[in-house]
């Protein structure tokens, strides 16, 4: 038996069960708070901070995806302070990563009037495309570090633990053990990471090849050869 | 496969195995000692022995700058890259190194020497600071490379100036105060006294003393202890945060290398008060010597029974583990420090929940800074009332300040709260070096703010500094004379944050990088229209939206400079409309 909690979101009274996040509480009355890293079936970590809102009495902005409601809390989801933080995060992100295939972020850029050329001197995160297995490619120049792939590979779904992180800070990237090709890791090619990737950084190889202009027949030829050569040299690295 | 070093490693790993994932950092340190780096074959053994997925071991190795996945060099020298050391000549040390030192191996093998730029090494009063294979040097600027490389140098000796001598009475003697001397000076009497009191009485003494945390956040210590004591769940932990890495801070280093038992005594009292039977002390990876001193002190305390089962015949038992960090400023953030002890990447957690209910291993935990704990024995021995006679009404007690930069007598200062900045800088520290004019003084470290001459009469207390818009932080007073380029200082602070951001939340991960890029461009090409607005937007976003204190303060020095010097980022040429 959980107690109900009443709070105010954007001047509207809202009553939800204890333990509800601000994000869910807002959604229950039709107030949409934007998210990027959040995924319904993944553990929320409050990474992207696009969902930040103003909570009365709080020194900093509060991430709605992880912050729980409390009695008489007063939340404002679209103050100038909130909008400024969201816009700046979008502008900084856009200067770092290729976001062209993420429709959600493209829409947010538009909604928050984010300037695409705000940080002209920024050094984008550059990575060569990793094509080391017949199933999917990894294009980390498109990676926003939402962690979803690492989480579904681990405790959120598959318990495979094939990928984790390299480096830290701005130069963090998703990585295998000692940068080994995926075929030499514990990866079972379940495809869950590809399924949750929001930006096209992880993509089925077939889709990628079709985007490059290959026909399905050509692709069949290529991947067959690849599979065969791999069978002959099981320890080969890509 | 039968590499004898791998077999050595396996023997050690078998010892670590029962500890599980939490033994990861100790295992990696051990491996690196054996091999000089962490070879893949060794990392695989560690993963198997401690039951950690391979990719996660990789993630941890790659997070900490002092762990290497490739061979580096026979001798690794770390040179501090932060403002005070840079102005004292660390840059020219770098240049000389590449010009004069025969560091390349003859036949394409491993380099003999590798020079690495490092964040603040906590040796600011000996600028430019160097670590040679983990050993601190003194006065590197005046020494030849041959002497530096062969380790032919003196150990740094910190100048200590006292107006009160509660925390540093056993410091500055050139050698650690070991158990016998500590006991002879009244050591462990406070702990014995505490054992005769109820835990609640101990907590009420600490609450009555008004002691607040000295790590930077200034949270009331007694309230923290009470919260953990009352929190449901067991076991409970007490953790000493000795991950001192705020640029300009070296007080905890001096306390650890000089008076280790005072810190242990503070920890024992805290553990007894909250009902913890296990403690951890997490010491930054660059403080190898201090780690060894603490380890020896712990051994002494175990031998005479201050640490162990049924301490001094009481019902209280206590076990203490020392942990060595591996190069990550963010691990000074309390929840990142817990993650690191647990064998993970040092990423801060989302708060709430707070450590008093969900701390180390998810259990109720008290985490206190070294200096905070060092205050505790005095409070128990002399009573809260005596303690409150020192300092101000709202900031009771003594405070350690770390003076560095352009000051005649850089070093550690123990003063009562409430003396003025002028008193410390001019009466005690001899003023600005060479009689020059003070341009700016950074208070609180990289995460701090600038004071100027108008602030000289501000009293050094939490309340007075807050009113003046200055953070007390960890007690950093970094002085810059009128010849120093403020933009250079800001650039170096920005580089520090960009290198030390953990990368978890977007505002800090990207914001620290954008801040660095803008300041780099200004340093190279001058200020352009819009630079200042960009800096302000980035700083505001980091302050407002980052997860932890690192991101929330990564823009504070820039913001403070913009407020103090309106024209600092005035464009050289206005853009034509």
Interface residues (C-beta under 8 A of the other chain):
Chain A: X45 X46 X47 X48 X49 X50 X52 X60 X61 X63 X66 X81 X84 X85 X88 X89 X92 X93 X95 X96 X118 X119 X121 X122 X123 X144 X145 X154 X161 X162 X163 X164 X165 X166 X167 X168 X169 X170 X171 X172 X175 X176 X177 X178 X185 X186
Chain B: X40 X43 X53 X54 X55 X56 X57 X58 X59 X62 X63 X69 X328 X345 X350 X498 X499 X500 X501 X502 X503 X504 X505 X506 X507 X509 X510 X511 X512 X513 X514 X517 X518 X521 X534 X537 X538 X540 X541 X543 X544 X545 X546 X547 X552
